[in-house]
Amino acid sequence: MARKANTNTAGAAENQGRLKQIVLTYKMTRKADPKVGLVVAGVGIVVLGVLLGIGFAIGHPIYLGILGFVLALLAMAIVFGRRAEKAAFGQMEGQPGAAAAVLQNIGRGWTTTPAVAMNRNQDVVHRAVGRAGIVLVAEGNPNRVKTLLAAEKKKMARVVVDVPVKDIIVGNEEGQTPLSKVRTTMLKLPRVLSGPQVTATNDRLRAMGDLMSNMPLPKGPMPKGMRMPRGGKMR
């Protein structure tokens, strides 16, 4: 009985935690997207109304009403999730370190190292290693990050051979990749390395070290006031 009570209590606490998370996400989304509540509610009403109308037309309003209610909840969840994601990217876009936050949530199979190269203007290059090879993701001034990317590729060429290296410059201009599409772009890259090759590549790069190995970095976007130490050197 005690074990069952503990299980019920844990389940109730977990459900309460999820509800709080949903409420918090909604409040954060509404700040960037004031119409999110109306849009989500409208989607639910339309889906339910359509299914109910079909139910009355064929003589089964109860069955179609139940189905409509379930589908309405599903549609509302999908629409809310997409608008919440869009609002989150909108808030992160333009902040130094935003791409690092995206890379750290890219999913299994990728090893991310934030800020392997940086300059005093807060132009940053992050590195991700996976079955697609090495991907360098740069954010900042397009002209300056090209110099950082070239230097990082030259440095890696000393320790990794025959490993494809691709680069992505985050931005909304021609030839750049919007922050919201970085994850999708990387997941679409062809897989060319085996698991052991990925491990070996990570080991070599880890042994090489990186610019920020001895500097603590906050998770997610970096504070706007953060600057490189005067004694620090670019790589």
C-alpha positions in Angstrom: 0.0 0.0 0.0 2.8 2.4 0.9 4.6 1.7 -2.4 1.4 2.3 -4.3 0.8 5.5 -2.4 4.4 6.7 -3.2 3.9 5.8 -6.9 0.6 7.8 -7.0 2.3 10.8 -5.3 5.2 10.7 -7.7 2.8 10.5 -10.7 0.8 13.4 -9.4 3.9 15.5 -8.8 5.1 14.7 -12.3 1.8 15.7 -13.9 1.8 18.9 -11.9 5.3 19.7 -13.0 4.3 19.2 -16.7 1.3 21.5 -16.2 3.5 24.2 -14.7 6.0 23.8 -17.6 3.1 24.1 -20.2 1.9 27.3 -18.4 5.3 28.7 -18.3 5.9 28.0 -22.0 2.6 29.6 -22.9 3.4 32.7 -20.9 6.8 33.0 -22.6 5.3 32.4 -26.0 2.5 34.9 -25.5 5.1 37.7 -24.9 6.5 37.2 -28.4 3.2 36.0 -30.0 0.2 37.7 -28.3 -2.3 35.9 -30.6 -1.1 32.4 -29.8 -4.1 31.7 -27.4 -6.7 32.8 -30.0 -5.0 30.9 -32.8 -4.7 27.6 -30.8 -8.3 27.9 -29.5 -9.5 28.7 -33.0 -7.8 25.6 -34.4 -9.4 23.4 -31.7 -12.9 24.8 -32.3 -12.7 24.4 -36.1 -11.5 20.8 -35.9 -14.1 19.9 -33.3 -16.8 21.7 -35.3 -16.0 20.0 -38.5 -16.0 16.5 -37.0 -19.3 17.3 -35.1 -20.9 18.5 -38.4 -19.9 15.3 -40.1 -21.2 13.3 -37.2 -24.6 14.9 -37.4 -24.7 14.5 -41.1 -24.1 10.7 -40.9 -26.1 10.2 -37.8 -23.2 9.5 -35.3 -22.6 12.8 -33.5 -21.4 11.1 -30.3 -18.7 9.0 -31.9 -17.5 11.8 -34.2 -17.8 14.2 -31.3 -15.4 12.1 -29.2 -13.0 11.7 -32.2 -13.3 15.4 -32.9 -12.4 16.3 -29.3 -9.3 14.0 -29.5 -8.2 15.4 -32.9 -8.8 18.9 -31.7 -6.5 18.5 -28.7 -3.9 17.0 -31.0 -4.1 19.8 -33.5 -3.9 22.4 -30.8 -0.8 20.8 -29.3 0.9 20.7 -32.7 0.1 24.3 -33.5 1.1 25.5 -30.0 4.3 23.6 -30.2 5.3 25.1 -33.6 4.4 28.7 -32.5 6.3 28.2 -29.2 9.3 27.0 -31.1 9.1 29.9 -33.5 8.8 32.4 -30.6 11.8 30.8 -28.8 14.0 31.1 -31.9 12.8 34.7 -32.4 13.9 35.6 -28.9 17.3 33.9 -29.3 18.0 35.1 -32.8 20.8 37.7 -32.9 22.1 36.8 -29.4 25.7 35.6 -29.2 25.8 31.9 -28.4 22.3 31.2 -29.7 23.5 28.6 -32.2 25.3 26.8 -29.4 21.9 26.3 -27.6 20.4 24.9 -30.8 23.4 22.5 -31.3 23.3 21.2 -27.8 19.7 20.1 -28.4 20.3 18.6 -31.9 19.8 15.1 -30.7 21.7 11.8 -30.2 24.7 11.0 -32.4 26.2 14.5 -32.3 28.9 15.7 -30.0 28.9 19.5 -29.7 31.8 21.8 -28.6 30.7 25.4 -28.2 33.0 28.3 -29.0 36.0 26.5 -30.4 37.0 29.9 -31.9 36.0 33.4 -30.9 37.1 37.0 -31.3 36.6 40.2 -29.3 33.6 41.1 -31.4 31.8 38.0 -30.2 31.9 36.3 -33.5 31.9 32.6 -32.6 32.5 29.2 -34.2 31.0 26.1 -32.7 31.8 22.5 -33.7 29.6 19.5 -34.0 30.8 16.0 -34.8 28.5 13.2 -36.0 28.0 10.6 -38.7 27.9 13.4 -41.3 31.5 14.4 -40.3 32.5 17.7 -38.8 30.2 20.7 -39.0 31.4 24.2 -38.0 28.6 26.6 -37.2 29.5 30.2 -37.2 27.5 33.2 -35.9 28.4 36.8 -36.2 29.7 39.2 -38.9 29.8 37.1 -42.2 33.2 38.5 -43.2 34.8 38.1 -39.8 33.5 34.5 -39.3 34.9 33.4 -42.6 38.4 34.2 -41.2 37.6 32.2 -38.1 36.3 29.3 -40.1 39.4 29.2 -42.3 41.6 29.3 -39.3 39.7 26.5 -37.5 39.8 24.3 -40.6 43.5 24.8 -40.9 44.0 23.8 -37.3 41.8 20.7 -37.6 43.6 19.6 -40.7 46.6 18.8 -38.5 44.8 16.1 -36.6 41.9 14.8 -38.8 42.4 13.5 -42.3 39.7 12.3 -44.7 36.9 13.6 -42.5 34.5 15.8 -44.4 34.2 19.3 -42.9 31.1 21.5 -43.6 30.4 25.0 -42.4 27.2 26.8 -41.7 27.0 30.6 -41.2 23.9 31.5 -39.2 21.9 34.4 -40.5 19.1 35.5 -42.8 21.1 36.8 -45.7 21.8 34.9 -49.0 24.1 31.9 -48.4 23.3 31.8 -44.7 21.2 29.5 -42.7 18.4 30.9 -40.4 18.8 29.9 -36.7 15.5 28.0 -36.9 16.8 25.8 -39.7 20.2 24.9 -38.4 19.1 21.7 -36.7 17.1 20.6 -39.8 19.9 21.4 -42.1 22.4 19.3 -40.1 20.0 16.3 -39.7 19.6 16.2 -43.5 23.4 15.9 -44.1 24.4 12.5 -45.6 26.0 10.1 -43.1 29.5 9.2 -44.3 31.2 8.1 -41.1 30.9 4.9 -39.1 30.4 4.9 -35.3 34.1 4.1 -34.6 35.2 6.8 -37.1 33.1 9.4 -35.2 34.6 8.3 -31.9 38.2 8.5 -33.3 37.5 11.9 -34.7 36.1 13.2 -31.4 39.2 11.8 -29.6 41.6 13.5 -31.9 39.8 16.9 -31.7 39.5 16.6 -27.9 43.2 16.0 -27.7 43.8 19.0 -29.9 41.9 21.2 -27.4 40.0 24.3 -28.1 40.0 28.0 -27.3 37.4 27.8 -24.5 38.7 24.6 -22.7 39.7 26.6 -19.6 37.0 29.3 -19.7 33.6 28.7 -18.1 30.8 29.3 -20.5 27.1 29.8 -19.6 24.7 27.4 -21.2 22.6 28.9 -24.0 23.1 32.4 -25.4 26.0 34.2 -23.9 25.6 37.6 -22.1 25.9 40.5 -24.4 28.5 42.1 -22.2 30.8 39.1 -22.3 34.2 39.9 -23.8 37.3 37.9 -24.6 40.1 38.4 -22.0 42.9 40.8 -23.2 45.5 38.1 -23.0 43.4 35.6 -25.0 44.4 34.7 -28.5 42.2 33.7 -31.4 42.5 30.4 -33.0 
